[in-house]
Structure formats: structure tokens, C-alpha cells
Amino acid sequence: MRRIAFIAILTLSMLIVTTLETRAQEAGTWQSVAPSSQSVNVLLTTPYAVYAGQYATQSWYGAYNGLYQSKNLGRTWAMSGLTDRGVTDLAYSEGVIYAATYYETQGEVGLFSSSNEGLTWQHLGPNYAGLKVALTDNTVIVGTKYNGIWTSRNNGADFTQTLTVTGTDKDITGLECSGTFCLAGTYVKTYKSLDGGSLWQEIPPLTGKAAGSFAVYNKVVLAGTRYGLYRSTDAGDNWNLYGPWATSQVGNVILYNKRAYATKKESNGSYQVYESNDFGLSWESTHLNSPANTQPLTGLTWLYTKPAYLFAAGFGNGIQRYAIKADELKTLAFLGPLWKDSSPTEQLQSITSYFDHSYPLLGYYLHSEPEAEKVTTLNFLGEKEAPPQLYYSSHDGYDFGLLYGTKLLAPASGLATYQYSPLGGNTVKIDHQNGYQTTYMHLQKNGLFTLSAEPVWVDKGDVVGLVGLTGNTTGPHLHFAVTQDKGQDGAFSNDYPDGKTDPYSWQDETADDPWETYTWSDSLGEHSGNASPLLWASLPSPTYCYVSPSDALALEQNPISLEAEEGSFPAPATIEIIPRTSTNTAFLENNLKALMHTSFKLTALDQLKQGLSDFTKPIKIIYDLSNAALNGIDPATLRIAFFNPAILLWESLSSTWNPIDQKLEALTDHFSEFVVVGQKTDPNPPETNIAITGQKDGIWYTESPTITLSANDGEGGSGIEKSFYSTDGGNSWEEYVTQTQVVKEGVYAVLFKSSDKAENYEPAKDSPLLRVDTSGLFKDEIALNGSLFTIATE
């Protein structure tokens, strides 16, 4: 009779669940995705589904007491096995789901595993009622009723009892691991293990608290108990009670990125979900509309998409879904374009070197980055790489690869000053009168807004200078840097490097900015790094969408679009098109050229924010090149290329070019960085010769010599664009226009080179050594004879 009633109720409840559709959801709001008739007590996110486990007492008539799954963000749910077993806890690792069960069925109870998304289940471990399960490395830990904790070091093949319980302290109420650090709770005692669950030691401060959930972030630990929320900052040795919740029952605590979420029983008997952005120091309600006098909200899990979701579940609450708000960047958005007609996307794609958030200490001689860090750069996205992926370590600003002569604009008004240095060449600095100063290095001598060290007012949009080759540079570019007046004394010179700031802020939601919290001491005193608010008035926005395995894909962010058939992705995924810098395009083969502003990164991240490495079907990439500059490239050779970080090379995809609609297409079976490349019609740099004339007395010029440069781009070349010369060993370059008298005394060589209209740069050449003495100051030469210096007079 019971079985017939159970089937009838189950059919009805499944009909309700599978027809409950969710609407579009705003960040910071809750939606019901399964009604209270499908009450569950535990939730789990895997790459391919969200799982909801039900554990109801036998008195809850007709309970399914099994597992549900949703493969579409909770819109629909289906049964996934373990019927009548009572699912008490869930865990996931490397394609395997682990489920702790309470009721014995067909002689089996306790831990089960599935390696096929819940289609079939295998019994593991001791045959005792299971309450909790935790995973770390190859270790599976099961908390039971009456029989303590059992640990397996071989993924569940064999188990050994590692913690026994006695008397009334019979249930394992909480179990969590972070690496080899594990925590466990019973009604009376709380334990920790430092070796992945083999040896356990009691934590006296939590005795009698009935700890049921834990969250670990480095050495900071949160413990949810029946008598409040406890916090430890030393890996569980000492604990503090969160005062406002001193007598409240806490149902569950989890982490998402750097945030903590906890469920708490309110004074009216309802349960609420709270959020903390400082890992438990303070909490704010997410305003879940929960009915009064419900059972604890014991199920919490997060799922990555955009926006990311938090799922909460408990008896009498069904399953609720919360759209997590994205982190809000600290902003002081006052900077506009750096050059004429540059969009935020174009500016981003022109970056060749990032601000290094590890140690932006460029040129600071009293303190430098550790040896182990000197080959890596950490950018504002949290990406840490060595060359050629990221350039260059200790960089305190941004390099933008621009054509020689590009007009640079003041991105905001302020007081401009000029200075020259061997490192930065011709440099303009602007004090924007708001506590920030911007710096523009490597400018040409001509076209400077000011040549004065005294402040001159500059308006936003005024030309501050032209991209040049002065200072320490191997090619034309802008070095742009921002400094904050941390001392608020109006002098930026005493804020180096402490005040160095990244105008792109820090945009990695999973970690703190290391530069903001970095401290050191040197002969000048105590120093600390700097916070980096977002200073740009606008940023390029990535384009993204969520697709399930049954969805087709159509996603566009001009000039790139993606298309895929149904069934192209093996798991639900968030697909994103991200404008990318051109850092790596310098490592194309010499005869290839990357089209400007076609650099993009494509990502497919599953529900755990892990990249999908292989697709079921190929994805079509389409570039619309109708607005692209194809000068100097043979259109018949256009290809879509991807960067292979394993071999540090760009590889071309088989591509199809349609000259009528100006679109380039290719198929790919994976995502990475992509760019459009083509063979140069002129792959060879020009050849430059130098002629030097002037009055001489022996080997000495007695008047300033005149240099004449003649450049040839060869037959079929694109033509000479510019010629340059340097009289200081390449520290500074001047554009050659016509015969030039070199006014410099002493012994030196003139370096010279040219570029052509296909942007090929000739390696620098040396002139014969010049000896110039127009004032009779160099009558003597210093000669080296063995190891002794002697003076020889002509």
C-alpha cells in the first residue's frame, strides 16, 4: 500500500518540478526553482549538473529520498537514482560523484559513487549509515552515525576507521577538507586533522557547540554551529564568536571566490542566507523570502555562469536560486582616450606590457622583487606568466604599441610638466589635481605640449606629444603610468614606488591584489603598496552566454562571432568573447603580420569555472574584416591563428576567406587566444647606409660632422616610412629628415636604422667611430697598454 501511494505522490511532484520554469533573473535577487514539495537537504554542483539530495524520515510519507539533477541552471529537475536511500551529503572530484546515504536498501547503506553523472551507482566503504563525505587529493572521508569517521587513501577502494565516537556523541554533524587540513564536528566535540583525515585532535573552544559546517580560506576558518558562527584566523587553534549571531543556529557555510555565505535561523523561525565580503567579519542579508518555522537551510552550493548563482535548499523551502552580484570595482573614472579615436577595446588590444601587480618596482634601486619572481608578470586579470605571454616583470605602468608619430592626448585636464631622463626620454607628466598623476614616456622631441619644468595647464583632449623612440626603447611605443599622491602633500616624487597605481584596477574575483597589501622596509623607511581603483571612464565589455549540451550557439562581439550546432559542448558552459592584448603577436613568424584589433580570447568555462578542453563538435569562428586595414597583407593568405602556450607558437587554422562579404571563417575544437594573420606583401626590412662628411685634422673632426642617411626598401618593397639615428648608443632616437649636422663632442658612433610602410624595422647599425673635437678639448687620447693606462700625445 505504501509503495502505491509513494509512486502517485512522486509522479505528481516530478510533474511540478519539471514544468517549473524560471524567468530572467537580476543580480541580487532570489527565485524559486523547485517548490517546497521537493524539499531537499543537500546540494552539489558538478561540471555537468546541479544535484539535490533528499533525506526525509520514514514518517514523511511518500518521500522520494533520492537524488535529483538539473542540467539547465535549475529550470528543470529529473530523478538521478539512490531512491529510498536518504541522501545526507554529496561531494565531487574528477568526474566522480560521492553520496552519503542514511537508509539501508538491499543490504547496502553509507557511501555510494557514480562516474557517469548519476546514471548508475556503486557502493563503497563501510556498511554504516552515512551522514557526511569530504574529499581531498585521492582521499575519501566518510562521517557516519554511531561509527565515527572512516578514511580511504585510494579513492574509496579501502577504508580505515580514523575517529571513533562514544556515548551520546554519536553523529558526525560536519565534515570539510581544504588540502590536508580537515575539520569534523559532532553534537558535542569538534576535531581537526592536519594530515588529510588520518589523525584527529579535538578543538576545545568548540566543545558542545554542535558544529555542522565549515569553510576554509587559507588559515581563516568559519564554523557554523547550533549556537552561532565561530571564526578562527590560525587554522582552528583559537576561535571568536560572531557577536550578532551569538545565540543563532547556523545551518551551513560555504565559499564562492573570496565571499562567504551562511544560513542563519531568524527570530521568527525562518532561515535567511547571509553574505560576507570580508570572510566573516561582517555579514549582510541576501533577503531570501523564507517562510517562518521552517527546517534548517542545510543545502548551499554555487554555480559559475554570468551572473553566478547560489542555490539554497531545506525542508519547507524547496530550492531557491540567488543571482550573485559581481564584485564592484573601486572606481574613480576620470581618464578618457589616450590617442585620437581610440576606443576602450582598441586601447586594451594595443597593450604590449602590463602593470605587474606582484612587484611594480621598476627602476627602484633600494628594493627589488625576489629572484624567483623576476621572470614573471601578474596582470590585473590575475594571470601570471613569463615571457612571451606577459611582459615584463616589475613593470610599473603600461606599454602601448603604437605607430611612430601617433598623437597622444591628455586623458584628463591638469597641470603638465616636462622632463628628460635616459630611461624615459622625453617625458610629460600631468597632475590632474585629484591626487593622481599620469606619465607619458618616449615622446618625440617635436610636438611636445610643453618643454617647461614649470606647470602648464592642459585640457582634456589636448595633444601632449607624439609617440617616439627616445629613452630606453627598442621600438615606438607609449609608456603610460599612474602615481597617486599617497601623502597628500602635492609632491609625487616621494610616492615612488609606493604610489604606483594600475588604472585598470584589480579584476580577479578569486584573489586579493598582492600589490595593495605588500609591505617592505628599506633605508628610506617603511613602505606599503597601493590600492588600484578603476580610473578609466569606460572599459570594453566581454560578450558571453550560457549554453547547455542541447543548445546551439550564436554569439557575436564585433568583429568576431561564434557559431555551434546543438550538442557541441560536453557540459553546460559559459562562453565568453574577451578583447585581448596583442602581447603575444610579436612572436609570429617573420613573414606574418597580425591584423590590428583582431586579438581575442575565447573561453568555455563549466559550472565549476574550469575550462572545457575538448568540444564534441567543432566551433565556427567568423571574423568580419570589412573595417580592417589589410594594407601590406596578401588577402589570399589570411588565416585565423591561435596561440599554443605549450610550445609558445602561433598555429594557423584552416581558414576560408570570402572577399565579397570580407569575412574569414575557421573551425576550432578548443578555445584559447586568437588573432587574424596574413603574409606580408613586403616581409623584408629596408637597408640603410650612412655617409659622414666634415672637416678633419687627422682622425679628428674639427667641425661638427654631417650625416646623410639613404634607405632602400628593395624591389617590390612597400617603401621607406621613417629613418632614425642615435648618438647615445641607442638610448634615444631622432627621426632623420634631411642631412643633419651632429653637434656632439667626443668619441662615439652614430646608430641608424629605418622602417618601411609594412612596419618592418631594420636592426640598428653602427657608423664608423667618430672623433669630434671642435674646441680643442680632446688633444690627448687614452690608450690601454696591457693592464696599465698611459697617455699618448699626437
C-alpha angles and dihedrals in degrees: 000000000000091000093054091050090048093054092050094050092044092052091051094047093047090052090055094047098047093049097047104107123187125223128224108296130215121219112266096029136106129227131186111239099172126023125243090260086074095053113171133179105206135042133192134184120212129173091263106033149000112246127207120194123202124209114175129161117254088253090067092090117228097005114168090214092190141096130292126194136198123195097182108059093281097304092123133013134203134186115265106186138263089107115188092004099104109234108226102170142003137203136176136205134162098339097321126108117205121200129188112210132194108199125068115235124177089354095303130107138153124039125024131175136199127194096181103064094274100308092121133012135211125204116236137182133356117359095239130120106275125220107166139017130192133179135207127165105317091337126111117192123192126193114204142188112261093348106072125220127336124195132200122194094190105059094276102314094116131015134201126192107245102170128033126198129205141194118354092342090087109132130074098223099177138023130171138155134197108184108312092335110099134175130199133183138197130180090272110019140041124208139190132201127200096190103057099275105316100105123030130195126191122249103217098195090066096047111136094011098107095225108206105172140025138193123194129199112172104303094338113101131185120200122194112206140168087258104047143295119304127198131199128187097186103059096275104314096111129024139197125200116232098240102214089056096042095131101022127113112238114206104189142348126201140163132235115182103312094336131097125211125196136177117223134185111241127215092259091057096256124120125239133193117228131195129211125193094184098052100260104327091107135007137204128197119248088206100238109184097228123169119245123260095022128151117263120291096240099158119082129154137153129222126198121234131105106308096022116228135226117204121203127187141174141141110295092017104071112203119318126192124210123196104223116226115238117244111273112230119227102252139197096161106190105122120100131183119328095210136020118291092355114151122208088254094050091048092051092047091052094062113117099169129028136214105265108232092192099062117346091184101132111166095358104133099189097063132018138178119275118271092249090059099046095094099047137073126201112206131199092268091061093253113144117193143146123234134323091032095050132017131231138004118226092013111159098197144008131289115210115197104225138161117268109267097024108156110243119210133209102251090205136007123267147112113312127205133179132223138160126220134168089240101046102023114202104010134185122195125192123202102205093198092238099089096277133100126194124206130206117194139186094033125162120258089239123066097028115155090222139004093193129106086208115089118265122187115247125188125222109272096025116132108255096181148312127274107261145160102253123131125014102342137125096199141012112288143127120250104205122186138171127212127188122214093233092173091051089221097122092248116109094181091081093051097072120148095348094068099047108132135191109227089202089059120213111300104176107114093191100061142029122255105262093204092058092057100034117120134180142157130224138157090295093057138253119346139184133190124248139252114243116216119191105268102177116098089223139011132200111263120223118230118229145163139182119242131183121208089263095052129095117225129232114161129157138185109166124280093018130055135177130213130184137167125240112283095028095125122061093212138015108286144178109233117204136185109204124185105237137202120250094236095125099041090084086074097064119120112279095252093052129083128196116225112241117255096012095105112119138159117218120200135184109191123183126221091280091052092252120139119252105232100189132034127212091226130016120269120228117229117198125190119195103211097174090115097036124112106241094177112141094013128103103233091209089065098051113134138170107237131192129204115243106204092189091068099018092236138118114240124198124232120218099266138188121214120203107196092190099061092021094234129143120204136188139162123234134185095201141029130241135119115329135189137167114249136178139176116272116244084214109034097163126086119233126261120237130194129192131215120193124197135174145112113296139191104202107307094343126089108225092192129041106278123236120228126206120193122199119186130190126190095196131236111323093011124143094242135257116298104178141346123209139191136192131197097185102063095274097306089119132018130203126199113249113225105158140340105326131200110221107220102196131114127218137038116318145125128241114234117208141176142156140217129211132217090263088064094250111150120207117226111255118267130204124232120219111283112280123214109194123182113157095156103043093252097127104054092135129056125210110230128188116225112182105305096332129087116224133177118239120192122206 
